Amino acid sequence: MAGTVLHSSHWGAFRVGVENGRLTDIQPFERDADPSALLAGMKDYFDHPTRIRRPAVRRGWLENGPDSDTAKRGADPFVEVSWDEALDLAAAELARVKREHGNRAIFGGSYGWSSAGRFHHAKTQVKRFLNAFGGCVEQVNNYSFGAAMVLLPHIVGDNRFLYGPTTHWRAIAKNTEILLAFGGLPGRNTQIESGGCGEHVQKRWLRELAGRARRIVNVSPLRDDIEETACEWWPICPGADTALLLALAHTLLTEGLADRAFLERCTTGHERFADYVLSGRGAAGFDAEWAAGICELAAPDIRELARQLVAHRSFITLNWSLQRSDYGEQPYFAAVALAAMIGQIGLPGGGIGFGYGSMNGIGNAVPRFRTPLLPTGTNAVDLAIPVARVSDLLLRPGETIAYNGRELTFPEIQLVYWAGGNPYHHHQDLNRLQRAWQAPRSIIVHETHWTATARRADIVLPATTTLERNDIGTSSSDRFMIAMKQAVPPFAEARDDYSIFRALAERLGVAEAFTEGHDEMAWLRRLYEDARTSSNAGGLALPDFEHFWEQGLIELPATEAPFNLLADFRADPEGRPLATPSGRIEIFSATIDGFGYADCPGHPVWRPAREWRGAAAAQRYPLHLITNQPRTRLHGQMDVVGISQTSKIDGREPIRVHPADAARRNLKDGAIVRVFNDRGACLAGVVVSQDLRPGVVQMATGAWFDPVHPGVPGSLDAHGNPNVLTHDIGTSSLSQGPSALSCLVEIEAFNAPLPELSIGAPPPFIERPFREPAPTAPGLRNNLQRRKDR
């Protein structure tokens, strides 16, 4: 019997064609005028050869348990086992580590992009399970805007600039005369919304703005960081954004253009910042001539832009990418200071925002409501590390790092439990991560496909995709709530994360704490009704669960009145203060200054990146590598199918090279090159392009990590994962965020025979060894005996 099922994903809602339990077709949601091309790959991804069919255990771990040779992760073959055996082994190892080392020896890792569904959200599921089990060391912050989310509460009181509500696109399109976009407004990013979306909107609003704005300025090394609209391209040198911001501020100060009334009424510390800008590098200060040399832009253009920002209604936006670099807090800090000096914060279409062009929902005019959310319980372990410090955690037990005014000491991690994420995509310096990944005694992973992370696990539990389970898809930045109804049966022996954790909880004696007696549909009803109660109390009436589930979606009305962030504060800074110590925008933060961090003082400063064109390393590695988000996949998802595959060159990830840099190295379109620095090397296929400045090369992140010699740190990555090249150093002592975009490389023609790619097929399997695994703990021996008794 044929039919269609409405469903959702991080790249948009869609309808699934199903016939006799088989997936036949994927079509965009009819209400979405600009659907993502990523939808086309979902059908092939569902049953791709890399799907994990049944539970599997690494041979060395099956034979020796936690005493196995961890250096063989990634190289050992796997042995497929029954669900009962896999769950028994996993439960026994969790119990052993807790008994012998305590819950501080367990690291609960995940990253939240595995599903747009709010119940089958792997990061939430793993936290809930491990909290029920007594807790774990967990992660805080994210790879997307990890530096900004620590900085902004200190200077503007909270993270509304990141999480919303932000100034609406409608307000920008109708009022903004000059849009100054650092990092551009990349359309490739706005395919995506965490929790899914029913409509993609940025392209429409950007076209409307382009029809009436005086200037749209794309400050980026990449011309196409703003697409399909007339704009000015300022091809800034990577890492120089703070220099430009300081020079713009310098012009406002020296020409008497700063809004003194706004600064006095709504900010604190502006005098300290002004003194630094005017004299921090001698009598000339951080002027336009100085910045012109750093940014490789024209000083008169910098001065004229500063004047126009004050003379016209202006809006400054910074892409999230800017703070993913060395001292990534500084461009955000300096942009807030500049916007305050311009004095238009809170005015219609004026002021500042972050993340426009980073996801679809930033600036959407939607009513705010509480989305369904699975409670995670209480973590009895009082330690969480910044997400980008995972290699440090595993490699440096007993050592301490500074973080946001505190000192964090890394425990010795015995067991890593990872579900719904792929650190071999997100993390930096993958060769260092490989060494770190050898430190724990046991690694358990839930995964749908044989990613690089799954291939380096000890116990692999096959998880369902969203099409194989029921859920609720929604985002607080979108107008649609989607009933994500199961479209097809689970693939092979896959189980959803909740079912896996429930089975483990039963074995470990914490089933009631984890499930509270609910199955999947009971949880969906409860989470929806909790959100409905909260929304109804806030004046937004939602139907009951049965009506929602039967109808398949809820469409919320668009907010008609344009919203301008901090308009209430501007109107009454005393009556509507910010949550900073002063109640104002803190251009100088005494709190940050009191931490005593040389790499992040109390006001915005210029700090040259560790790696940029002005560094000594540029003599050996003269090209600045930009590793941005892909247009052909979501992070690493669906890299093995669809438009991601058609974008490859001889199976390798593309690298864009400016014609001058290509000619200097005698490279032409389609050439395979080795991209390298001291941290590693990967292969890539050349695309010669005028859309980036000389001295810059660009590779998208997300190509599945495929080293020629699996399990050997330093091996050439044959596929083109640029994170073998990026450095794994925190942005600063304040946030310890990722700094991947400060990266120098060199490229050269690769003339040897191309190595075979293995990532598009499952890893090697072998039949069970003749002898039983050697038990190393009573719990494991008991589980082995139970299997024999059965």
LODREN-502312 format. One record per residue: y, z, x of N, C-alpha, C in turn. Coordinates in steps of 0.1 Angstrom, whole numbers, plus 5000, padded with zeros to 4 digits. Example, Ala and Ser with C-alpha at 12.3 -4.5 7.8 and 13.67 -1.06 7.14 Angstrom:
494350785132495550785123496750785132 497850715128498950715137500050795129 
***
This chain:
498850005008500050005000501250005009 502249915006503449905014504649985008 505550025017506750095012507650125024 508750185021509750225032510050375031 510350425043510650575044511950585051 512850655046514150685053513950785064 514450765075514250855087515550855095 515550935106516750945114516350965129 517250935137517150955152518450985158 518551015170519751045177520650915178 520050795176520750675177521050615163 520750695152521150655139520050655129 520350655116519350655105518750515104 517550515098516950385097515850395086 515350285082514150275073512950225080 511850295077510550255083509750185073 509250065077508249995069506850035072 506150075061504750125063503850055054 502650025059501649965051500250025054 499650085045498350145047498350245059 499450325060499550415071499950365084 500250235084500650165097502150135097 502750155108504150125110504349975112 505049915103505249765103506649715106 507649795104508949745106509949865107 511049835114512149935115513449855111 514149905102515449845097516549945097 517749905101518849995101519250055087 519750165087520250225075521350135069 521250105056522150005050523550055050 523850185051525250225051525950225064 525150185075525650185088526150045092 527450025093528049895096527849855111 527549945119527449915134526249985139 525049945135523850015139523549995154 522750085160522450075174521249975176 521349895187520349805190519049885195 519150015198518050085202516950095192 517350085179516350095168515149995170 515449875176514449775177513249815186 513449905195512349945203511450055198 511750105186510950225181509550185177 509350075172508050035167507050025179 507449955190506649945202506450075209 507450165208507350295215506350385209 506250375196505350465188503950465194 503350345196501950335201501850265214 502950285223502950225236501750285244 501250205254500150255262500350385269 501650425271501950555277501950675267 501650645255501450765246500350855251 500550985250499451075254498551095242 497351055244496351055233495751185229 495451265240494751395238495151495249 494851615247495151715258494551675271 495251705282494751675295495151785305 494351805315494551905325494451835339 495351875348495251825361493951865368 493351775375491951815380492051935389 493051945398493052055407493252185400 494052185389494252305381493052345373 492352245368491152265360490052335369 489952295381488952345391489352485396 490652505398491052625406492152705398 492552665386493552745379494752755387 495452875386496752895393496652895408 495452895414495252885428495152745433 495452645425495352505429496352465439 496152355445497152295455498252225447 499452295446500452245437501152125443 500952095456501451975462500851845457 499751865450499051745444499551715430 500551785425501151745412501751605413 501451525404501951385405500951295411 500051345419498951265426497551285420 497351405416495951445411495751355398 494451315396494151265383494051375372 493951335360493851425348492451415342 492051525336490851535328491151565314 490751475305491051505291490051605286 490651695277489851815272490151825257 489351915251489551935236490752025234 491252025222492452105219492052255221 490952295217490552435218490552475233 490052395241489952425255491352425261 492152335258493552325264494352445259 494252485246494952595241494452725247 493152745249492552855255493152875270 493152765277493652765291495052805291 495852745283497352775282497552925279 496852965268497153105264496653205274 495553175281495053265291496053275303 496653165306497553165318498853235314 499353215302500553285298500253435298 499053475293498753615293498653675307 498053595316497853645330499253665336 500153575335501453585342502153705336 502153715323502853835317502253965322 500953975322500254095326500554125341 500454025350500554045364502054045369 502853975363504253955368505353985359 505053995346506054015336506753885331 507453905320508053775314509153715322 509753795332510753735341510153625350 508853615350508153515359507853385351 508353385338508153265330509453195328 509553065330510752995328510552905316 511352915306511252835294512252715294 511752605298512652485300512452385289 513552325285513552215276514952165276 515152045270516451985268516451915255 517551925247517351905233517451765227 516951665234517051535229515751475224 514751555222513451495218513451455203 514251515195514251485180515651515174 516051425165517151455157516951565146 515651585144515351685134515751825138 516151905128516652045131515552145132 514352115126513252215127512352185139 511952055140511052015151511951985163 512752075166513752065177513052145189 512552065199511652125208512252245216 513552235219514152345227514152465219 514452455206514452575197513052625195 512052545194510752585192510152665204 510452605216509952675228510552815230 511952815227512552945228512053045218 511853005206511253095195509953145199 509053055204507753095208507753195219 508453165230508453255242509153385239 510153385230510853505226509853595219 509053535210508053615203506953665212 506753605223505853645233506353745243 507653785242508253875251509353825259 509753695257510853645264510553565277 511653515283511453425294512853415301 512853365313514153315319514453185312 515653165307516053045300517252985306 517652875300518852795305520052815296 521252805302522452805294523252675298 524152635290525052525292524152395291 524752285296524052155295524452065306 523751955307524051855317525251765313 525551765300526651675295528051715298 528351845295529651895298529552045303 528652065312528352205317529552275323 530352195331531552255337532652285327 532852195317533952205308533652325298 532352345294532052445284532252585290 532252605303532552735309534052745311 534752645316536152645319537052665306 536752585296537752585285537952715277 536952795275537252925268538253005276 538252995289539253075297540653025295 540852895292542252845292542652805278 541752775269542252745255541452835245 540652925249540053035241538753005235 538252885234536952855229536652705232 535552655226535052525229535252425217 536352455209536652355199536852215204 537452215216537752075222536452005224 535352075226534052005228533251995216 533152105208532252105196532952065183 534252075183534952035171535252155162 536052135152536551995149537651955159 537551825163538551775172539551685164 540651645170541651565163540951435158 541151405145540451295139540851165144 539951065145540250935148541350875138 541250915126542250865116543650905121 543851025125545151075130545550995142 544650965151544950895163545350745160 544450685151544750545148546050525141 546450625133547750605125548950655133 548850735143550050795149550150775164 549050755171549150755186549750625190 550750635199551350515205550850475219 550550585226549950565239548650645240 547550575242546250645244545850635259 545850745266545450745280544050805281 543150715284541750745284541150755298 540950875303540250885316538750875314 538150785321536750755319536550655307 537550605301537450515290536950565277 536450475269535850515256534550425255 533550455263532450365264531650345250 531550225245530850205233529350235234 528850215246527350245248527050385245 527950475248527650625245527750655230 528550585223528750615209527650565200 526650505206525350475198524750605194 525050715201524250835201525050955194 524351035187524851155181523751255181 523951375186522951475186522651525171 521451505167521151535153521151415144 521651295150521551175142522851145135 522951025130524150985123523850875113 524550875102524450765091525350645093 526350665101527250555104527950575118 528050455124528750455137530150405135 531150485140532550465136533550435146 533250465159534350445169534850305170 534050205170534450065171535550035161 535350075148536250055138537650115140 537550245144538850315147539550265159 538850225169539450175181540150035178 539549955170540149825166541449855158 541449955149542649985142543750035151 543350115160544350175169544950055178 544049965183544549855191545549765184 545449765171546349675163547749735162 547949865165549249915163549849995175 548950035185549350115196550250035206 551150105213551850035223551050015236 550250115240549450105252548150175250 547050115254545750185256545350165271 545250275278545150265292543750325296 542950235302541550275306541650315321 541550445324541550495337540150515342 539550415349538150415352537850315363 536850345371536450245381535750125374 535450135361534750035354535649975343 535849845343536649775334536149795319 534849785318534249775305533949915299 534550025305534450155299535250155286 536150065283536650035270536349895266 535649865256535049735252535849685240 535849555239536149475227537549515221 538549545230539849565226540849545238 541949495235542949475246543449615251 543349625264543749755270544149725285 544849815291545149805305544049875313 543649805323542649875332543349925345 543250055346543650115359542450155367 542050065376540750085384540850195394 540850315390541050435399539850455408 540150505420539050535429538250655423 536950645423536150755417536450895424 536650995416536951125421538351155422 539251065419540751085421541451115408 540851145397541551165385542451285385 542051395392542951505393544151475400 544051385411545251345418546251275409 545751185401546651115391547251215381 546551305376547051405367548151485373 547951535386548951615393550251525395 550051405398551251315401552051295388 551351275377552051265364552851385361 552251505363552951635361554151645371 553951595383555051605393556251525388 555951405382557051325377557851395366 557051455357557651525346558551645351 558151705361558851825366560151775374 559951675382561151635391562151565383 561751495372562751425363563151505351 562851625350563251715339562751675326 561451615325560951565313559951665306 559551765313558551855307559151935295 558351955285558852025273558852175276 560052225280560152365284559952455272 560452405260560352495248558852515245 558052415245556652425242555952515253 556252495266555652575276555952725275 557252755271557652895270556952955258 556852875247556352935234554852935233 554152845240552752825237551852835249 552352855261551552865273551952985282 551053015291551453115301550953065315 551753095325551353055339551852925343 552652865335553152725339554052725351 554752835354555552845366554652835378 553552905378552652905390552152765393 551752695382551252555384552452465388 553552485383554752395387555052415402 555052545407555252565421554252495429 552952495425551952425433552152275433 552452225421552652075420553752025429 554852105429556052065436556052095451 555252195455555252225470553952265476 552852235468551552275473551052195485 551652085488551352015501552551985509 553552075508554752045516555852005507 556951965512558151935505558051835494 557151735497557051625488556151665475 555351765477554551805466553451695463 552851705452551751605448552451495440 553251415447554051315440553251185438 553951085432553250965429552850885441 553650895452553250815465552050875470 551951005470550651075475549451025467 549651035454548551005445548150855446 549150765448548850625449547850595461 548050665472547050655483545750705480 545650815472544350865468543650785458 544350745447543850675436543750525438 544450475448544550325450545150265437 546250325433547050275422548550265427 549450205419550850185423551650305419 552450355429553250475426554250445415 554950325414555950305403555250305389 554050255389553250255376552950395372 552650485381552350625378553550695372 554750675378555950735373556350685360 556250545358556550495345555650545334 554350555337553450605327553850745323 554150835332554650965329555850965320 556750885322557950875314557550835299 556650735299556350685285555450785278 554650865285553850965278554751065270 555951095276556851185269557651115259 558050995261558950915252558250875239 556950865239556150815228555050915224 554550905212553450985207552250945215 551751045223550651015233549551105231 548351055234547151135233546351105246 545951215252545151205265543751245261 542751165265541351195264540651185277 539751275279538851265291537351255287 536751155292535251145289534551265296 533451295290532651405297532251375311 532151255314531651215328532551265339 533851285336534751335347534451465352 533851555344533551685349532151695355 531451585355530051585362530251535376 531151605384531451565398531851695405 531951685418532351795426533651855421 533751985419534952045413535351985400 534351955392534551885379535351965369 535652095371536552175363537952125364 538352065376539752045379540351935370 539751815368540451725359540651775345 539751855340539951905326541052015326 541152095337542152195338543552125339 543552025348544851955350545351885338 544351825330544751745318545351845308 544751965306545352055297546752095301 546952115314548352145319549252035316 548851905319549751795317550051775302 549051795293549351785279550351885274 550152005280551152115276552552075280 552652015292553951975297554551865289 553751775284554251675275554751735262 554051835257554451915246554051855232 553151775231552751715218551451775213 550851875219549651935214549851985200 549051945191549151995177549851895168 550551795173551351695165550351585161 550651525150549751415145549551305156 548251285160547951185170548451215184 548851345186549351375199548451485206 548751505219547951615225546851565234 545751625233544551605242543251625235 542251555239540851575234539951545245 538651585244537651565253536451505246 535851405253534551355248534651235239 535851185235535951065228535250955236 534350885230533550785237532350845244 532150965242530951035249529851045239 530151055226529151055215529851005202 529050965193529550905181530450995172 530051125172530651215162532051275167 532451255179533751315184534851245176 535651325169536751275161536451225147 535251245143534851205129535551295119 535951235108536551315097535551355087 534851465090533751505081534051655077 533651695066533751845062532851925071 533352035076532552125084531552205076 530252205080529252275073528252325082 527552425078526452485087525252405086 524752345097523552265097522352355097 521252305092519952385093519652415107 519252535110518952585123517852685123 516752655131515652755132516052865141 515952995136516353105144515353125156 515853165167514953175179514553315182 515053415175514653545178515453605190 515053715195515653785206514853775219 515553735229514953725242515053855249 513853915252513854045259514154035274 514153915279514553895293516053865294 516753935302518253925302518753835313 518153725315518553625325518453485320 519553415321519653275318520453205329 519853095334520553025345521252905340 522352865346522952735343521852625344 521852535334520752435333520552355346 521652325353521652235364521152305377 520852435376520352505388518852535388 518152445381516652475380515952465393 516352365402515652355415515952485423 517252525423517552655430516752765425 516552775412515752885406514352885412 513752765413512352755417512152765432 513252725440513152715454513652845461 514452925454515153025461514953165454 513753205452513553345446514153455454 514853545447515453655454516953625459 517353505459518653465463519653485451 520953485454521953515444522953405444 523453365432524553265431525653325422 526853285425528053325416528053235404 528453295393528553215380529453285371 530553225368531453265358531753415358 532053465370532453605372531353695374 530053645374528953735376528053685388 527153765392526153725402524753715395 524153605397522753585392521753585403 520753665402519653665412518453595406 517853505413516753425409515453505410 514653515400513353585401512353475406 511153525410510153435414509353385401 509453255399508853195387507453155390 506553205382505053175383504653065373 505353055362504852965352506152895345 506052765344507152685337506552635325 507252655313506752595301507852505296 507552375295508552275292508152195280 509052175271508752105259509952025255 509751895252510851815246511951765256 511751775269512751735278512051675291 512851605299512351535311513351565322 513051675330513951695341513951585352 512951505352512951395361513751285357 514451295345515551215342516851285344 517051405338518351465338518751525351 517851575359518251655371518651565382 519351625392519751555404518851575416 518951485426518151495438516651515435 516051415429514651425424513651465435 513951425448513051465458513151615461 514251675459514351815460513651885448 513851825436513151875424511651865426 511151765432509751755435509251875443 510051905454509652025462509752145454 510752165445510852275437509752285427 509352175421508252165411506852215417 506752215430505552265436505452415438 506552485434506652625437505852705426 506052685413505352765403503752745404 503052845400501652835400501052745389 501752745378501352675366502452605359 502252485354503252415346502652365333 503152395322502652355309503652265302 503352145297504252055292503752005278 504651995268504451915256505151785258 504551675255505251545256504551445248 505351345243504751235235504251125244 504851105256504450995265504251045279 503650965287503351005301504550985310 505651065307506751065316506451115330 507451115338507251165352507051315351 507651385341507451535340506051565335 505551485326504151505321503151485332 503451385341502551345352502451455362 503451545362503551645372503351785366 502651785355502251915349500851945352 500452075349499052115350498252105337 498952145326498352135313499352055304 498851945299499651845291499151845277 500051885267499651885253500451775246 499651685239500351565233501051605220 502351565220503151605208503451475200 503751505187504051395178505451345180 505751225176507151175175507651215161 508951195159509551225146508951155135 508451035137507850955126506551015121 506051105128504751165125504851305119 505951345114506151485109507351485100 507551585092508651605083509751685089 511051655086512151725092513451695085 514551755089515851735084516751695095 517351575093518251525104519651535099 520451595108521951615104522651655116 523951635116524951675126526151725119 526751825125528051875119529151775121 528951665128529951565130529651435123 528751445113528351325105528351355090 528551255082528551275067527251275060 526151245068524851235061523851335066 523151385056521951465059520751395054 519751375063518651285060517351365059 516651335048515251395047514351305056 513951355067513151275077511651295073 511251215063509851225058508851155067 507751225069506651165077506351025072 506350935082506050795078504650755081 504050805092502750765096501950885100 500550875101499850985106500051015120 499751135125499951155140499151055148 499651015159499050925168497850995175 496750935175495550985182495351135178 495351225189495151365186496451445187 497651385187498951455188499151555177 499851665181500251765171501751795173 502351835163503751875164503952005172 505052025178505352145186505052275179 505452275166505252395158503852435157 502952335154501552355153500952405166 501352345177500852385190501252525193 502452565191502952705193502252795184 502052755171501352845162499952875167 499252775172497852795177497952895189 498852875198498952965209499353105205 500253115195500753245190499553325185 498653255178497453315172496553375183 496453295194495553345205496253455212 497553465212498253565220498653685211 498353685198498653805190500053815185 500753695185502153705180502453605169 501353565162501553465152502553495141 502553625136503453655125504853655130 505153705142506453695147506953555149 506053465152506453325154506653245141 505653265132505653175120506253245108 506353375108506853455096506053405083 504853355085504053315074504353175068 505253105075505652975070504952855076 504652755068504152625073505452535075 505152405078506252315081507252305069 506652275057507552255045508252385041 507552495042508252615039509452645048 509252615061510452625070511552535066 511252405063512252315059513052365047 512352415037512952465025513852585029 513352675037514152795040515452755048 515252665058516452635067517452555058 516952465050517952395041518652495032 517952585025518552675016519552765023 519152815035520152895043521452815045 521352695049522552615052523252585039 522552565028523152535015523952665010 523352775012524052905008525352915015 525352895029526552905037527552795033 527052675031528052565027528652595014 527852635004528352664991529452774991 529152875000530152985001531452935007 531352825015532552765021533252655013 532752645000533352544991532752404991 531652384999530952254999529652264992 529552214980528452234971527352134975 526152184978524952104982523952124971 523152024968522052034958520952124963 519952164955518852244960517952154968 516952224975516052154984515252044977 514752074965513851974958514651844955 515851864951516651744948516951664961 517351734971517551674984516351594989 515251664989513951594994513551474986 513751484973513451374964514351254966 515651284967516651174969516651114983 516251194993516051145006517351155015 518451185009519651205017520751265009 521751325016522951375010524151305018 525051255010526251195016527451285013 528051335023529151425021530451345021 531451385014532751305013533451315026 534151205030534951205042536151295040 536651355050537851435049539051345049 539851345039540951255038542151295046 542451425047543651465054543351465069 544151385077543851385092544051525098 543051555106543151685113543651665127 544551765131545051765145544751895151 543951885162543552015168544752095174 544752225171545752325175547052305167 547052235156548252225148548652355143 547652445139547952575133548552665144 548052655156548552735167549952685171 550252555171551552515174552552565164 552152555151553052605141553452755142 552452835146552652975146551753035157 552253025170551453075181551253235180 552153305174551953445173551053485162 551153415151550253445139548853385140 548753275148547453205150547153185165 547053305172546853295186545453235190 545453185202544153145208543353265212 542053245215541253365219541253375234 542353345241542553375255543153515256 543153575268543753715269545253715265 545953605267547353605264547653555250 546553495243546753435230547353295231 547553245244548253115246547353025254 547752905256547152815266547452865280 546352895288546552955301546552855312 547652805315547752705326547452775340 547752905340547252995351546353095344 545153105348544253205342544053325352 544553435348544353555356542853595357 542153565347540653595347539953515357 540153375357539553295367539953335381 541253355382541853385395541253515400 540953605391540353735395538953725400 538253615397536953595402536953575417 538053525423538153505437537453385442 537253285434536453165439537453065446 537153045458537952945466537752805460 536652775454536352635449536852625434 537452725428537952715415538952825413 540252815417541252915416541752925402 542852995400543353025386544152925380 544552815387545252705381544752575386 545052465380544452335385544952305399 543952255407544252215421543552085425 544052025436543351915441542351955451 541051915449539951945458539251815460 539351745472538551625474537051655473 536351565466534951575465534251585478 533051645478532251645490531851505494 531651415484531251275486532251195478 533051115485533951015479534450925491 535250825488535550725498536350785510 536950905508537750965519536851065527 535651085524534751175531534251105544 533851195553533251135566531951065563 531251105553529951035550530150885546 531350855542531650715537531550615549 531550665561531350575573529950525573 528950605568527550555568527150505554 527750565544527450525530528750485523 529150365524530550325520530650295505 529650295497529750265483529650385475 530550395465530450515456529550475444 528550545442527550515431527950595418 528150515407528450575394527150565386 526650675382525350685374525750725360 526050625351526450655338525350645328 525650675315524650665305524350515302 523050495298522650355296523050305282 523150175281523350115268521950075262 520950075270519650025266518650125262 518950255262518050365258518850485257 518250595252518850725251518250805263 519150835273518650895285517350815290 516250875291515050805295514150755284 514550795271513650755260513650605258 512450555256512250415253512550325265 512450375277512750295288511650185290 510450215285509250125287509150015276 510150005267510049915256511449855253 511449755245512749705238513749655248 515049675245516149615253516149675267 515649795269515549855282514749765291 513549725286512749635294513349495297 513949445287514549305289515749315298 516349425300517449435310517049445324 515749465327515249485341515349355348 515349365361515249255370514049265379 513049185377511749195383511249335381 511449385369510949515365511749635370 512849605378513649715384514949735376 515549855377516749885370517949805376 518849755368519949675374520949765382 521549705392522749775398523849675399 525049715393526149625393526949635407 527349525412527949525425529149425424 530349465430531449385430531249265439 531749145435531549025443531849045458 532949115461533349135476532249215483 531749315476530649395483529349325484 529049235474527849155474527949055485 529148985487529248885497529148945511 529749065513529649125526528249155530 527349175520525949195523525049085521 525648965518524848845515523848855504 524348925493523548945481523948855469 523048815462523348725450522648785438 523148745426522548785413520948785414 520348885410518848885409518148935421 518948955432518349005445517849145442 516749185448516249325448516749395461 517349505459517949585470517349715470 517449775482517149915484518449995484 518550085475519750175474519450305480 520250355490519750465498520850555503 520550675506521350775513520450875519 520950985524520151085531519151155522 519351145509518551225499517351135494 517451005494516350925489516750785488 515850705482516050565481515250515469 515850405463515150345451515450195452 514650115445514949975443515749945431 516449835431517249795420517449645421 517849585409518149435409519649415407 520149325416521649305417522149225405 523249275399524049205390525449205396 525949085400527249075406528349065394 529349155395530249175384531649205388 532649145381534049175383534449295375 533549355367533949465358533849605365 533849605378533949735385534849705398 535449815403536349795414535549775427 536049715437535349705450535049845455 533949855463533549985468532850075459 532550025447531850105437530650015432 529450085431528350025425527950115413 527250055403526950135391525450105387 524750215384523450215379523350305367 522750265356522550355345521450455348 521550575343520450675344519350635334 518150695337517150685327515950605330 515950525341514750455345513650555349 512450545343511450635346511050645361 511050765366510850785380509450745384 509350655394508050585398507950575413 507750685420507650675435506450595439 506550525451505450455456504250545459 504550665464503550765467503750885459 503150885447503350995437503051135444 503851225441503651365446504151385460 504751285467505251295480506751285480 507451405482508951395482509451305492 510451225489511051135498510450995497 509450975489508850835487509850745480 509850615484510750525477510450515463 511450525454511250505440511250355437 510150305432510050155430510750105418 511150195409511650145396513150145395 513850245401515250245401515850365393 515350485396515950605390517050655400 518350645396519350675406519450825409 518750905402518851055405518051085418 517350995424516851025437517951025447 519150975444520350965453521351065451 521551125438522551215435522351355441 523451425444523251555450523151665440 522451765444522151885435522952005439 524251995437525152105441526052135429 526252265426527052295414528452255416 529152225404530552175405531352285412 531252405408531952515415531252645412 531752755418531152885415531452925401 532452865394532752905380531652865371 531252735371530352685360528952645366 528852615378527652565384527052445377 527952365372527552245364527052135374 526452025368525951915376527151835382 526951775394527951705400527451565405 526651505396525951375400526951265403 528151265398529051145400529751145413 529551245421530051245435528951205444 528751075446527551025453527950895461 527650895474527850785482526450725486 526450585487525150515490525550395498 524450335503524550195509523450115502 523549985502522549895497522249785507 521049745507520549635515519449555509 519349425512518349345507516949405510 516049405500514649445501513849325503 513349295515512649175518511149195518 510649315517509149335517508549305504 507249285503506649265490506949375480 507249345468507649445458506449535455 506749665456505649755452505349745437 504049775434503649765420504249885412 504549865400505049965391503950025384 503850165383502750225376503250305364 504550315362505050405351504750355337 504450225336504250165323502850185317 501950255325500650275321500350425323 499250475316498950615318498550645332 498550775336498150815350496650805351 496050815363494550805364493850925357 492750895351491851005346490550995352 489851105352488451115357487651195347 486351175348485451265340485451405345 485051495336485051635340484251655353 484751735362483951775374482751845370 481751845379480451905375480452055374 481352115381481352265380482552315371 482352435365483352485357484552525365 485752535359486952585366486652725371 487152755383486952885389487952985383 487453075375488353175368489053265379 490353285377491053375386491553495380 491353515367491853625360490953665348 490953785344490053825333490253745321 491553715317491853635305491253505306 491353435318490753305319489253305318 488653415325487153425324486653445310 487453525302487053545288487153415280 488153335282488353215275487153115278 486853115291485653025295484453065288 484153205287482953255281482953215266 484153225259484253195245483853045243 484352955252483952815250482452795252 481852875261480352855263479652905250 480153025245479553085233479652985221 480652905220480852815209479852705210 
***
